[in-house]
Amino acid sequence: MLKNVNFNQFNSLTIYLIISTIILFLCSSLRHILFNSNAFDLGIFDNSIYLISQFKDPFVSFRNLHILGDHGAWILYLIAIFYLIYPSIYWLFFIQALSLAIAVIPIYNLCKLENLTNSQTKTICLIYLLYPLIFNVNLFDFHPEVIAIPLFFTAILTARLNKFYWFCLCIIFILGCKAVLALNIIALGIWLMLWQKQQKFGIFAIIIGVFWFIIATQIIIPNFSGEEAAAINRYSFLGDSVREIALNLIVKPNLILSHLFTLANLEYLLLLFAPLLPVLYWQKLGNLIPALPTLLLNLITDYQPQKDLVHQYSLPIIPFLILTVIASLATQKTWFKTNLKIKIWSLIAFLALAKYVYFFPNALYWQKFDTWKASKTAINLINNNQNSLLTAPQFAPHLTHRPMIKLAIDNIEYDKINEFKYILVNLKYPSSYSSTEAIQTLINQAQNNPQFNLIYAQDGIFLFEQN
């Protein structure tokens, strides 16, 4: 497929790919091992994928939602194939790490198509890997849209190589990662038609993007969830449904102005562009057009996680930022021109914004280590993965291979604890979703319930089993 591209310079690229995959995989795995992963969102995807692999309905009990009612991500059914080999949450960490790292291959080939030198090409691959969001989002549990990142790069590459059927395949799989990515596909189609003069590719992207957005948001998600698409409430000032929001964006653009020009948005834009600023040429910013739907959604909401380089919400912007870097360096009109300066700037940005510091001694990921041994012991006492469980959000991803699991968070229904075979909580370190008082009340309820036995209590970890 890529016969027009020279593959003889891949030694350094292979090293980048292997090392970055290993680092990303080990970091996310260690975070999980230290009980810093969460039911939202790692537990949701692990539970649903496990149920799919067991040929059961992927209804996530603690979300009270069929997984297709979340974001219409049918790609999870393909990931379940790995769980058929061996059901392990570490597949998700590996798939995420590999997806983020393997993007260097299409990036490399896109650089070669722009006739960049080998040193420039390697530098751009390094720019991508050092972009803070790549490292940070890998730590933030698991999200299937990471799979779309190398696919976006590959879609652009196949379009430039005039490989239509490969392009179509990439687009289809991107849409399977998350329904909202259809907006980026539509914008990509517009960009291909009007800016790249690739009408056939653009028309296909627009048609299938519009088709899937309508099908996913108006049929699949409502039918499986019983409500509007996820996160609609973040844009309530525009309306209460996808259709109403879309209409108001067109006919009432004045509604969004007050949400655009804010200090929070200015800070977000600085975070987004600062790691790449010296290698961006303003005349090449048109390459960002396919990223505009994501950028707009992030700017007009008041939901803070959509305005940082930690969460997954800015992921669809990355491929087009890197594409802009490639096009900019090809013009030789960027602020930084030498590879050394570019690498130093990227390293500084990574050191300033990446969350590697969480792994430092006494930092965030080690603050609950004094309950680690007790937590592991209690989890190992829960043997049967068919038994129902009420547990803390930080324990849930370690125990989601079961049909029925609920979370011990605020507004716990204490009168329904008899529905569970096991109750496992951490009194010493309740999650951000619960209070110490709520967990203590739950413990008291279980202790006073003759149907439950306290089978383990150590360092604030309590495990109850129903007779």
N, C-alpha and C positions, 0 to 999 in steps of 0.2 A: 504493500500500500504506500510505503514511504520511499519508493525507489529513487525519487529525486533528491533525497537527503543523504548526506554522507554519514555513515555509521562508524567510521573508523576512529573517531575521537571520543569513544565512550568510557574510557578508563576512569577518568576523574568523575564523570557523571555516575558511574556505577558505585563508586566510593561514596559520593554524596547520597545516593539513594539508599544504600545499605546502612550507612551510619545514621542518617536521619530517621529511617524506619526504626532502627534499634533504639535510638534515644527516645523517640516519641512513644514507642511501645512500653519501654521500661518506666518512663515517667508516669504515664497514665495507669500502668499496672501498680506501681508503688503507691500512688495516691489511693487507689482502690484498696490495696492491702492494708493501708493505714486507716481505713474507715472514713475517708474523706469524700468518697463517691456518694451518690444520692439516688433516692428513688425517682426523683425528678431531675434528669431525664433517663439516666442509665437504667434504672430499674424498670421503667416503662418499656423500653425497647427490648431489654433482655427477657422480660416476662412474656411479651408478645411473641418474640421470635422463638422462644422455647416452646410455647403452646403451639405455634405453627408447625414446628418440627415434630411435635407429638400428634399432629393431625387433629388438633383441637381448635375450637373457636378462639382466636386471639383477643379475648375480652379481658382487658387489664382491670382486675377487680378493684385495685386501690385507686384507679382513675375512673372507675365505673364507665368504661368506654371501650368500644371495639377499636383496635389500632388504626383501622382505615378511617375511622371517624375523627382521628387526630389531625393528620395532615395529608391523608390519602397516599401515604408512602408505600406503594406496592413493592418497592425494592426489598423490603424486609422479608418478603416471601422467598426471595432468592438467597438472602443471607441465611435463612433457615436451613439451607442445604448444608452449610458448615456444621450446624447443630445436629444434623443427622449423623455426621461423622463422629462427633463427640460434643455433647452439650456443655459449652463453657462460655462464660462471659468474656473470657480473654480473646475469643474470636473478634469481638467488637473492638477491643483495643488494638488488635493487630490490623483489622480491616481499616480502621480509622487512621492509624499510623501509616500504613502502606498507601492509602488513598492520598493523604497529604504529601507524602514524600515522592510518590511516583509521578506527580505532576511535572517533575523536572524533565522527564523524557519529552513530552510535547513542547515544553518551554524551550528545551535545547533545539528541537527541530524548527520551531518558529523563529528562533534567533538565526539559524543557518539560512532560512529562507530570506531573511533581511540582510544576508551577507555580513553579519557581524563576525568578528574574529573569534578564534577559539577562547582567548582569554576573556573577551567581553561576554561570550556565551556562558562561560563558567561563572563569571561575576553575577550575571543576571539570575542564574540558578541559585547562587548563594543569597542574593537579595531576596528571592522568594522564600527560601528556607529560613532566613533570619527575620522575615517580616513577623512582628510580635504576635499577631493573631494566629498564625500557624501553630506556634508553640502553645499559646494560651487556650485555644479552642480544643486542642487535643487533651488538655487537662480537664476540661469542663464536660465530664461524662462522655456520652456518645450521641452523635446526631447523624442521621443518614445522609444529610445534605453534603457532608464532607466528600462523599463519593462523587458528587457532581463537580467538584473542583477540577480533577484531571480530565473529566469528560468535557467541561467547557473549553479547556485548552485544546483538547483533541478535536472538538467540533470546529473550532476556528482553523486548526491546522488542516483538517480534511477539506474544509471549504476552500482554503487557499491552494490545496493540491487537486481541487476539482474532483474529489472522491465523494460523490453525492450519497451513495448508499451507506457508506461509513458515517457520513455526517448525520443522516437520518437516524441511524442506530444510536449515536451519541445523544441526540436530542431526545429520543424516546426514553432512554435510561435516565437522563437528567430529570425529566418530568416525573419519573417514578420515585425520585428522592424526596420531593416535597411539592405540594400543589402550588405554592406561591412562586416557585421557580418558573412557572409558566409565563409570568410577567416578564422575566428576564429573557425567556425564549422569544416572546413577541418583540421585545425591544431589540434583541439580537437580529431577528428577521428584518426589522426596519433598517437597522444599521447595515446589514448585508445588501439590502436592496438599494438604498439611497447613497450610501457612502462607499461601499465596496463594489457596487455594480454587479452583484451576483444574484440576479433576480430569482433563479430557480431555487437556490438555497434559502433566500430570504422569504419567498412565498411559502415554502414548506414550513419554515419555522413559525411564521405568523399564523398560518392555518392551524397547525397542530397545537401551537401554544394557546390560541383562543379556544379551540375545541376542548383541550384538556382542562383549562381553567374553568370553563363553564361546567363540564362534566364533574370535575372534582369538587368545586365549591357549591354547585347547585343540586347535585344528585348524590355523589358518593359520600361526602362528609356529612351532609344533613341526614341521610338515610342511616348511616352507621352511628351517628352521635345524637341525633334528635334535635340538633341545634345548628346555628350558623357556624361557619368555619372558625377555627381557633384564632384567638387574639383580636377578634372583631371589636371587643370592648375597648381596646387601646385606641380606637379611632371613632369613639362614640360621638364626638363633636361633628362628624361627617354623616352619621347615620347608624342605623341598627342592623344593617345587612350588607352583604357584599355588593349587591346591585345598587343600593342607595348610596353607599360610599363611592362607588365607581361613578355614578351619575353626578354626585355633588362635586367630585374632583374636576369634572368637565364643565358643569354649568355654574358652579359657585367657587371658582378658584380663590376668591377673596377669603374664604373660610380657612385656608391653610396658611395665609400670610402671617398671622399672629403666632402660628406654631413653628414657622420656619426661622424667623429672625430672633433667636434666643441665644443667651450665653452658653447654654448646654450644647446647642448645635454647633456653635463656633468652636467649642472645645473638642467636640466629636470630629469635626472636619480637620482640625489641627492634628489630632491623634491619628486619623486615617491617612493623611497625606504626608505628615512629617517624616516617616521613615524612608520615603521615596522622593521627597521634594527636590533634592539636588540633581535627580536624573529624570525629571519630567520637563518636557518642552510643551509650552502652552498650545502650540498649533496641533499637537497630537492628542489633545484631550478629547477629541471626538471619539476616540476608542473607548471612552467610558460610557457611551450611550447605552449599551446593553445593561450596564450596572445602575442606571438611573432609577428604575422601579424600586430596587432595594434601598438605594440612597434616600429616595423620597419617603418611603415608608418609615425609615429610621429617623428621619428628620422631623416628621410631623407628629410622631407619637411622643407622649410624655414618659413612656416606659424606659427608664434609665438603662437597663441592660442592652437596649438596642442602640446605645450611643457610646459604646466602649470597644476596646480591642480584647475583650475577655470572652464574651459570649459569641454564639454562632451566627448572629443576625447579620453581620457584615461579610460573611463568607462569599456570597455571590459577587461581591465587588472585586475581590482579589484577582481573579483571572484577567479582568479588564484593566486593572491597575498595572499588572505586570505587562500586559500587552502594550499599554501606553509607554511603559519604560523601554520596552524593546524598540518600539517605533521612534521614541525620543532619542535613544542612543544611536540609532541608525542615521539620524540627521546630523549628529556630531555638534548639536547646538545646546546641549545640556550644560548646567552650571558646573557639575563635576564631569570631567572627561577621562581622568585616569582611573584605572581599575582599583588602585590602592586607596585613593580617596573615597571611592564608592563603597568599598568593602569596610573601611573604617567607619563611615557614616552608618552603614547598615548594622555593624556590630554595636555602635553606640546606641542606636535606636532599640536594638534587641535588649541590651543591658538595662536600658532605662524603662522599657515597657513590658518586657516578658516577665512572667510570674514564676521564674525559676527560684526566686528567693523563698517561695513557700516551702522548699525542700531544705532550707538551711536549718541547722540545729536551733531548737526553741522557736522556730517560725510556725506558721499556720498549720502545716500538715503534721507537726509533731506535738501540738498542744494537748492532744487527747491520748497520748501514747501510754499514759499510766493506766488506762483501762484496756489496752490492746490485748494483753494476754487473757484477761477475763472474758473479753468479747469473743475471742477465738474459741475459748473453751466452751462458752455457752452455745455458740453456733454449731460446734461439733456435736453437741448433745441433741441437736435436732436432726434426726437421721432420715426420717421418711419424708420425701418431698411431695407426697400426696396430702399431707396433713395441712389444715388451715392454720394461718399464723397472723397474729397482730404484733407489729414490731415498729421500731424507730426507722425513720427515713434513711439514716446512715447504715443501718443493718440490712435494709431491704434488698439492695443489689447483690448481697451475698446469699440471699435466700429466695430469689424470685423464680426458681424452677419448680413451681407448684401452681395449681389452678387458682387457689384462693389465698390472697395475702392482702391485708389491710394495714394502714399506717396509724400509729399511735401519735396523733397530732392533736392540736387544740380542737375542741368540740367533739371529743371522744364520746361515743355512745356507750357509756359504762353498763347500761342495762343489756347490752348485746354481746358481752364478752364471752358468754357461753357458746357462741358460734365458733370459737377458735379452739384448736387443740393446744396451741402454744401461744404464750405471750412473752415477748422478749423486749426489754427496754433498757435505756441507759439513763439512770437518774442523775448521775454526776454531770453528764454533758448532753442534755436534751438538744434536739436539733433546733434550727431557727424557726421551725414550723410548730414548735410546742414549748410549753413552759415547764419549769420544775414542778410547779403546783399541779399541773394537769397530770404529769407522769406520776407524782406521788399519790394523787387520788386514784389513779389506775392501779398502782401497786396495792394500795389499801383495799380496793374493791376485790382484787384477785386474792389477797390474803384472807379476806373475810368470806370468800366464796368457798363453800365446802367441796365444790367440784374441782377446785384447782389445788395442786401441790407446788410449793416452791422447791424446785429441784436444783437451782443454782443461784447463789447470791455472793458476789465478790466485787469489790471496788466500784460499787454503784451499778453493777450489771445484775439485772434480775430476770430469771427465766422461770416461767410457770408452765406446768403441763396439766391438762385436764385429764381427770381419771377416765 
